[in-house]
Amino acid sequence: MAERKKLELEINKPMNIKMLFDQPIIGESQYGKYFLYAVRNGDGNEYSLFAPEEVHEKLKDLKQGEEAVLTKLAAQRGKKLVTTYDVKVVGNKSENVMDNSKGSSMHNQNNNNDSSYYQAMSDSFKEALRLQEKYNSVNLNQIAITLFIQRTKANGL
């Protein structure tokens, strides 16, 4: 069995992956059930991806050679930091954000106020990420929150 490094996703940094096999290895550890995928990232290196169950639900139908883009997101809910995952199957137009705190998927809908906040925050983080890449030392979260506040005030959300 080939030794692969564990794929560690950075927050707000999309990672292109290509499936090396049709199915993951499913097992049980002291931490509960796991879904181990063998993947190749954008630079051609092979990795082991331990997918949360919500991410597994999106990836399980992919076959060898098919691709997806994973993005690890973090959100503050009260005093708790909640990890979510954005999973986009390459060639598929549906967009899901997987929420690890509830085990549910929140679909992006443009017809309600919650979606407006989501879209404003998403846009704010995208722009903040571009600023961080340009000016290395800026704090991504502070810039994103500032942009979000300005957007929501200006638009009356």
Backbone bond lengths (Angstrom), bond angles and torsions (degrees), N, CA, C in turn:
res aa  C-N    CA-C-N  psi(-1)  N-CA   C-N-CA  omega(-1)  CA-C   N-CA-C  phi
1 M - - - 1.442 - - 1.526 108.92 -
2 A 1.306 117.80 131.95 1.460 122.85 -176.99 1.527 110.82 -71.15
3 E 1.328 115.62 140.63 1.458 120.99 176.16 1.524 108.63 -88.45
4 R 1.320 115.95 122.43 1.460 121.29 178.40 1.518 108.61 -122.55
5 K 1.327 115.64 144.67 1.453 120.03 175.09 1.522 109.14 -72.21
6 K 1.326 115.49 151.25 1.462 121.07 177.95 1.528 108.96 -72.88
7 L 1.320 116.53 132.36 1.459 121.50 178.41 1.518 108.70 -78.50
8 E 1.318 116.39 117.76 1.463 122.40 177.65 1.521 107.56 -105.70
9 L 1.318 116.84 117.58 1.461 121.24 179.22 1.522 109.64 -85.74
10 E 1.329 116.10 132.65 1.452 121.00 175.66 1.524 108.52 -87.46
11 I 1.317 116.36 147.93 1.464 120.77 -179.02 1.527 109.78 -64.46
12 N 1.329 114.80 133.14 1.469 124.61 177.00 1.522 114.35 63.39
13 K 1.319 117.47 18.98 1.463 120.13 178.21 1.533 108.64 -117.59
14 P 1.332 117.65 106.52 1.468 120.36 -178.91 1.533 111.29 -61.43
15 M 1.326 115.71 141.19 1.463 121.92 179.51 1.524 108.44 -126.58
16 N 1.326 115.51 120.53 1.465 120.37 175.15 1.519 108.19 -79.79
17 I 1.337 115.87 132.25 1.461 119.90 176.77 1.522 109.83 -129.93
18 K 1.315 114.73 149.82 1.469 122.03 176.01 1.520 106.89 -124.04
19 M 1.316 115.83 130.40 1.461 121.11 -177.62 1.534 110.13 -71.41
20 L 1.334 116.78 132.53 1.461 121.10 177.94 1.528 111.90 -93.17
21 F 1.340 116.82 -19.80 1.465 122.05 179.26 1.525 109.66 -138.00
22 D 1.326 115.83 163.56 1.463 120.91 -179.53 1.522 112.99 -72.37
23 Q 1.328 117.42 -31.53 1.460 120.41 -174.94 1.521 110.78 -134.91
24 P 1.348 116.30 152.91 1.464 119.52 176.43 1.526 110.56 -82.84
25 I 1.306 114.95 168.49 1.459 120.89 169.47 1.525 105.55 -89.19
26 I 1.316 116.13 124.71 1.462 120.66 -179.01 1.517 107.69 -109.06
27 G 1.326 115.84 130.71 1.456 119.68 -178.64 1.514 111.50 -150.99
28 E 1.319 114.45 -173.20 1.461 121.82 -178.48 1.519 107.72 -130.28
29 S 1.338 116.42 135.01 1.461 120.99 176.63 1.524 108.29 -131.04
30 Q 1.315 116.13 -174.74 1.465 120.00 178.26 1.519 111.56 -63.70
31 Y 1.336 117.60 -19.09 1.460 122.24 179.94 1.523 112.50 -94.05
32 G 1.316 117.65 -0.78 1.460 121.86 -179.43 1.516 111.40 111.91
33 K 1.322 115.14 -163.70 1.464 121.83 -177.66 1.530 109.89 -69.97
34 Y 1.341 116.15 141.83 1.462 119.21 176.70 1.523 110.49 -130.63
35 F 1.341 113.92 156.93 1.464 123.03 178.87 1.523 106.38 -127.57
36 L 1.321 116.29 107.38 1.463 122.37 -175.34 1.522 109.82 -102.90
37 Y 1.328 115.46 115.40 1.460 122.10 178.46 1.525 109.34 -106.93
38 A 1.316 116.39 142.88 1.463 122.20 170.84 1.525 105.72 -98.11
39 V 1.340 115.73 120.92 1.467 120.66 -175.50 1.522 110.55 -133.65
40 R 1.304 114.81 161.52 1.468 122.17 172.94 1.522 105.89 -117.70
41 N 1.334 116.69 131.60 1.460 118.81 179.93 1.523 110.58 -88.85
42 G 1.326 116.07 -177.77 1.463 121.66 -175.36 1.515 114.96 -59.15
43 D 1.348 118.84 -27.36 1.470 119.51 -179.21 1.530 112.66 -93.36
44 G 1.337 116.62 8.01 1.462 120.26 173.94 1.513 115.91 92.93
45 N 1.332 118.72 -4.23 1.463 121.26 179.08 1.524 110.64 -79.22
46 E 1.327 116.04 147.16 1.459 121.40 178.78 1.523 109.98 -95.23
47 Y 1.339 115.46 139.10 1.460 121.81 -177.49 1.521 110.92 -137.78
48 S 1.334 114.90 162.57 1.460 122.65 169.76 1.521 107.02 -100.39
49 L 1.318 116.68 127.83 1.460 121.83 179.27 1.520 108.69 -113.26
50 F 1.328 116.43 114.93 1.459 121.40 173.65 1.522 106.40 -90.49
51 A 1.319 115.88 100.45 1.461 121.25 -174.20 1.525 110.98 -88.28
52 P 1.348 117.03 133.66 1.466 118.97 170.18 1.530 109.02 -60.92
53 E 1.308 117.01 159.22 1.465 120.60 -175.55 1.530 112.20 -56.61
54 E 1.335 116.93 -37.60 1.462 120.62 -179.28 1.531 111.57 -65.59
55 V 1.327 116.66 -38.26 1.466 120.94 177.40 1.528 109.01 -71.17
56 H 1.323 116.52 -40.31 1.467 121.18 177.56 1.530 110.65 -56.36
57 E 1.327 117.46 -40.67 1.467 121.07 -179.92 1.527 111.28 -58.49
58 K 1.315 117.06 -33.60 1.466 121.05 179.88 1.533 111.74 -82.86
59 L 1.335 116.81 -33.61 1.470 120.74 -175.88 1.528 113.98 -88.07
60 K 1.326 117.95 -18.98 1.464 120.73 -169.84 1.526 114.20 -61.34
61 D 1.326 118.36 -24.90 1.463 120.87 -179.21 1.526 113.44 -88.38
62 L 1.341 116.73 -4.83 1.462 119.55 179.40 1.524 110.20 -75.31
63 K 1.302 115.34 143.51 1.463 121.75 179.09 1.529 109.53 -104.27
64 Q 1.310 116.01 169.85 1.460 122.07 178.42 1.521 109.76 -53.70
65 G 1.343 116.24 131.54 1.458 121.83 178.16 1.519 113.98 91.67
66 E 1.339 118.24 -15.92 1.463 120.20 178.50 1.524 109.51 -78.95
67 E 1.338 115.17 156.37 1.458 120.33 -172.01 1.518 112.73 -122.55
68 A 1.339 114.32 157.39 1.460 122.09 175.80 1.526 107.95 -148.13
69 V 1.320 115.53 162.33 1.458 121.83 174.96 1.525 107.12 -117.77
70 L 1.339 116.31 121.97 1.462 122.02 179.19 1.518 109.05 -107.85
71 T 1.327 115.58 136.36 1.455 120.75 174.33 1.519 107.99 -132.43
72 K 1.320 115.77 125.74 1.463 120.84 176.87 1.524 107.24 -89.58
73 L 1.320 115.98 127.07 1.456 121.80 -179.42 1.524 108.83 -118.46
74 A 1.312 116.79 153.12 1.460 121.23 176.02 1.518 108.30 -129.71
75 A 1.319 115.87 137.34 1.457 120.93 179.70 1.524 109.33 -134.63
76 Q 1.314 115.57 142.22 1.458 121.74 177.67 1.523 108.40 -89.21
77 R 1.314 117.34 121.87 1.472 122.46 175.48 1.514 106.80 -122.39
78 G 1.317 114.97 98.76 1.463 119.20 -173.69 1.510 108.55 67.60
79 K 1.321 115.91 -124.36 1.464 119.89 178.55 1.518 112.01 -96.07
80 K 1.324 115.89 -0.09 1.463 120.73 -175.39 1.531 110.92 -100.58
81 L 1.316 115.95 137.37 1.458 121.87 174.13 1.525 107.33 -95.18
82 V 1.326 116.34 120.12 1.459 121.98 -175.30 1.524 109.11 -108.68
83 T 1.320 116.11 130.08 1.457 121.85 178.43 1.522 109.19 -93.42
84 T 1.326 115.67 131.42 1.459 121.43 175.46 1.522 107.81 -128.32
85 Y 1.314 116.07 163.42 1.458 121.29 -179.34 1.513 109.59 -130.33
86 D 1.314 115.68 133.16 1.454 121.97 173.23 1.526 105.80 -99.10
87 V 1.321 116.40 120.68 1.463 121.72 -177.70 1.514 108.32 -119.35
88 K 1.312 116.41 117.24 1.460 120.94 177.67 1.519 108.48 -121.08
89 V 1.310 115.32 119.35 1.453 120.44 176.53 1.520 107.11 -79.31
90 V 1.322 117.34 126.49 1.458 121.30 -179.11 1.521 108.39 -65.59
91 G 1.335 114.90 126.83 1.458 120.13 -178.44 1.509 112.64 94.16
92 N 1.346 117.88 -4.32 1.464 122.70 178.95 1.515 108.03 -114.48
93 K 1.321 117.91 131.12 1.450 120.80 -173.91 1.520 113.86 -85.96
94 S 1.326 119.30 -7.92 1.463 119.50 -178.95 1.520 109.79 -75.46
95 E 1.315 115.31 146.26 1.456 120.61 -178.80 1.514 108.73 -125.43
96 N 1.315 116.15 123.41 1.460 121.06 178.53 1.511 109.05 -125.76
97 V 1.325 115.36 145.02 1.446 121.32 169.95 1.510 105.69 -115.20
98 M 1.327 116.43 122.40 1.448 120.78 -177.84 1.519 108.91 -92.00
99 D 1.328 116.88 127.35 1.451 123.33 -177.01 1.521 108.95 -103.11
100 N 1.329 116.58 112.42 1.458 121.85 -177.85 1.516 112.93 -71.25
101 S 1.327 119.05 -24.03 1.453 120.74 -175.08 1.512 112.25 -74.47
102 K 1.325 119.04 -30.01 1.453 121.86 -176.41 1.511 112.49 -115.00
103 G 1.328 117.55 -16.45 1.453 120.25 -176.21 1.511 111.84 73.42
104 S 1.311 117.45 28.96 1.463 120.62 179.11 1.511 108.87 -125.76
105 S 1.320 116.01 163.00 1.454 118.48 175.15 1.509 108.67 -108.77
106 M 1.334 114.83 137.03 1.451 120.85 179.19 1.515 106.95 -103.89
107 H 1.313 117.78 115.40 1.446 120.93 -179.21 1.514 109.63 -83.93
108 N 1.317 116.05 140.31 1.451 121.84 179.29 1.522 108.89 -75.09
109 Q 1.339 116.67 109.90 1.455 122.00 179.83 1.513 107.76 -119.30
110 N 1.321 116.92 135.40 1.450 120.77 -176.43 1.515 113.58 -92.58
111 N 1.336 119.70 9.16 1.444 120.30 -173.34 1.516 114.75 -106.37
112 N 1.323 120.39 4.69 1.458 118.95 177.55 1.519 111.05 -132.98
113 N 1.340 114.69 167.45 1.452 120.80 -174.70 1.522 112.40 -66.00
114 D 1.348 118.13 -37.15 1.461 120.91 178.19 1.522 110.64 -57.97
115 S 1.312 116.46 -39.55 1.452 121.26 179.27 1.525 110.95 -65.00
116 S 1.325 116.78 -35.22 1.462 120.61 178.09 1.524 110.42 -63.26
117 Y 1.341 116.61 -42.91 1.460 120.07 176.94 1.525 110.81 -64.82
118 Y 1.314 115.58 -42.71 1.462 120.18 178.83 1.529 110.29 -59.31
119 Q 1.325 115.91 -48.22 1.465 120.25 -178.50 1.524 110.80 -63.61
120 A 1.344 116.90 -41.45 1.465 120.61 179.18 1.527 110.40 -63.19
121 M 1.341 117.35 -42.19 1.465 120.42 179.54 1.524 110.74 -68.62
122 S 1.317 116.40 -41.59 1.460 120.78 178.63 1.529 110.86 -60.43
123 D 1.318 116.31 -46.77 1.468 120.64 178.18 1.526 110.91 -62.59
124 S 1.331 116.45 -39.77 1.463 120.94 -179.89 1.525 110.98 -63.02
125 F 1.342 117.39 -43.49 1.461 120.27 179.00 1.528 111.54 -67.33
126 K 1.321 117.20 -37.46 1.469 119.69 178.38 1.524 110.59 -62.24
127 E 1.341 116.23 -44.89 1.464 119.52 179.40 1.521 111.12 -68.54
128 A 1.328 117.22 -39.08 1.464 120.62 178.19 1.526 110.65 -62.82
129 L 1.325 116.50 -38.79 1.463 120.83 178.15 1.526 110.83 -63.22
130 R 1.327 116.37 -41.00 1.473 120.02 176.80 1.525 110.46 -62.82
131 L 1.337 117.20 -41.17 1.466 120.70 178.36 1.528 111.06 -65.70
132 Q 1.332 116.31 -40.07 1.459 119.75 179.44 1.525 110.98 -63.85
133 E 1.328 116.74 -40.27 1.463 120.18 178.36 1.522 110.96 -64.67
134 K 1.327 116.25 -35.70 1.464 120.53 -178.74 1.530 111.81 -76.71
135 Y 1.345 116.42 -41.69 1.464 121.46 -176.32 1.522 110.19 -118.87
136 N 1.270 119.38 62.65 1.468 128.12 -173.06 1.523 118.11 -14.44
137 S 1.302 120.23 -41.37 1.459 119.70 -168.65 1.526 115.27 -91.91
138 V 1.320 119.70 4.17 1.465 119.05 -179.64 1.521 110.60 -75.38
139 N 1.333 116.02 150.17 1.461 122.26 178.76 1.519 108.84 -84.19
140 L 1.310 116.59 113.55 1.459 123.22 -175.65 1.525 112.13 -56.18
141 N 1.317 117.43 -48.04 1.465 120.66 -177.07 1.523 112.22 -64.56
142 Q 1.324 117.39 -42.29 1.463 119.84 -179.93 1.521 111.34 -63.63
143 I 1.312 117.24 -43.46 1.464 120.87 179.05 1.522 110.10 -64.28
144 A 1.334 117.33 -45.52 1.468 120.97 -178.77 1.526 111.16 -61.88
145 I 1.322 117.35 -43.47 1.469 120.76 -179.96 1.525 110.15 -64.92
146 T 1.323 116.91 -42.34 1.463 120.48 178.42 1.525 110.69 -60.83
147 L 1.317 116.90 -46.01 1.467 120.48 178.40 1.527 110.96 -63.56
148 F 1.331 116.80 -40.27 1.468 121.17 179.60 1.533 110.90 -62.71
149 I 1.327 116.98 -46.66 1.466 120.57 179.53 1.518 110.32 -60.31
150 Q 1.316 116.40 -45.29 1.461 119.79 179.80 1.526 111.32 -62.46
151 R 1.323 117.03 -42.65 1.475 120.81 179.53 1.523 111.76 -62.84
152 T 1.323 115.98 -45.94 1.463 119.05 -175.61 1.520 112.01 -73.05
153 K 1.319 118.33 -32.31 1.468 121.04 175.16 1.518 110.35 -67.45
154 A 1.320 115.55 -48.60 1.468 121.09 -175.66 1.527 111.92 -65.23
155 N 1.327 117.58 -34.21 1.465 120.81 -176.87 1.519 113.20 -94.58
156 G 1.314 117.68 -1.99 1.454 120.62 178.85 1.514 114.08 67.88
157 L 1.330 117.09 27.71 1.466 119.99 178.53 1.484 106.87 -73.90
